[in-house]
Amino acid sequence: MLNEYRSALDAVDDRIVKAMMERMDIVESIGAYKREHHLNAFDPERETAMLDRLFKEIPEDRRDAVRVLYRAILSVSKAQQR
């Protein structure tokens, strides 16, 4: 049974990595657009709206974990946009 759980986690991890690579491709395009149009990499209103949208779908007891995850994701994204 433990191996089945681990296999399931491996499959989820594979999807997460694939989604992150897709996200980073989009972030690169956004960064290029922002540089070309002399816009700041950080848009606090967009970040707040995105997190609010995501948290609507997340049970209260899991929000802290998602908040920590997205802080890391957004930090990497902002660095890549510069």
C-alpha positions as CSV (number, residue, x, y, z in Angstrom):
1,M,0.0,0.0,0.0
2,L,2.8,2.4,0.8
3,N,4.3,1.9,-2.6
4,E,0.9,2.8,-4.2
5,Y,0.8,6.0,-2.2
6,R,4.4,6.8,-3.3
7,S,3.6,6.1,-6.9
8,A,0.6,8.4,-6.6
9,L,2.8,11.1,-5.2
10,D,5.3,10.6,-7.9
11,A,2.6,11.2,-10.5
12,V,1.4,14.3,-8.7
13,D,5.0,15.6,-8.5
14,D,5.5,15.0,-12.2
15,R,2.3,17.1,-12.9
16,I,3.5,19.9,-10.6
17,V,6.9,20.1,-12.3
18,K,5.3,20.2,-15.7
19,A,2.9,22.9,-14.6
20,M,5.7,24.9,-13.1
21,M,7.7,24.7,-16.3
22,E,4.7,25.9,-18.2
23,R,4.2,28.7,-15.7
24,M,7.8,29.8,-16.0
25,D,7.5,29.9,-19.8
26,I,4.6,32.3,-19.4
27,V,6.4,34.3,-16.8
28,E,9.3,34.8,-19.2
29,S,6.9,36.2,-21.8
30,I,5.3,38.5,-19.2
31,G,8.7,39.7,-18.1
32,A,9.7,40.5,-21.7
33,Y,6.5,42.4,-22.2
34,K,7.0,44.3,-19.0
35,R,10.6,45.2,-19.8
36,E,9.6,46.3,-23.3
37,H,6.8,48.5,-21.9
38,H,8.8,49.7,-18.9
39,L,6.5,48.2,-16.4
40,N,7.5,47.0,-12.9
41,A,8.0,43.3,-12.4
42,F,5.9,43.4,-9.2
43,D,2.2,44.2,-9.4
44,P,0.8,43.9,-5.8
45,E,-2.8,44.3,-7.0
46,R,-2.4,41.4,-9.4
47,E,-0.7,39.3,-6.7
48,T,-3.5,39.9,-4.2
49,A,-6.2,39.2,-6.7
50,M,-4.5,35.9,-7.7
51,L,-4.1,34.7,-4.2
52,D,-7.7,35.7,-3.3
53,R,-8.9,33.7,-6.3
54,L,-6.9,30.7,-5.4
55,F,-7.9,30.7,-1.7
56,K,-11.6,30.6,-2.6
57,E,-11.0,27.0,-3.7
58,I,-8.8,25.9,-0.8
59,P,-10.1,24.6,2.5
60,E,-9.2,26.8,5.4
61,D,-6.9,24.2,7.0
62,R,-4.7,24.0,3.9
63,R,-4.3,27.7,3.1
64,D,-1.1,28.1,5.1
65,A,0.6,25.5,3.1
66,V,-0.6,27.0,-0.2
67,R,0.4,30.5,1.0
68,V,4.0,29.2,1.7
69,L,4.1,27.5,-1.7
70,Y,2.9,30.6,-3.6
71,R,5.3,32.9,-1.8
72,A,8.1,30.7,-3.2
73,I,6.5,30.5,-6.7
74,L,5.9,34.3,-6.8
75,S,9.4,35.0,-5.6
76,V,10.9,32.9,-8.4
77,S,8.5,34.5,-10.9
78,K,9.4,38.1,-9.9
79,A,13.1,37.3,-10.1
80,Q,12.6,35.8,-13.6
81,Q,10.7,38.8,-14.8
82,R,13.5,41.3,-14.0
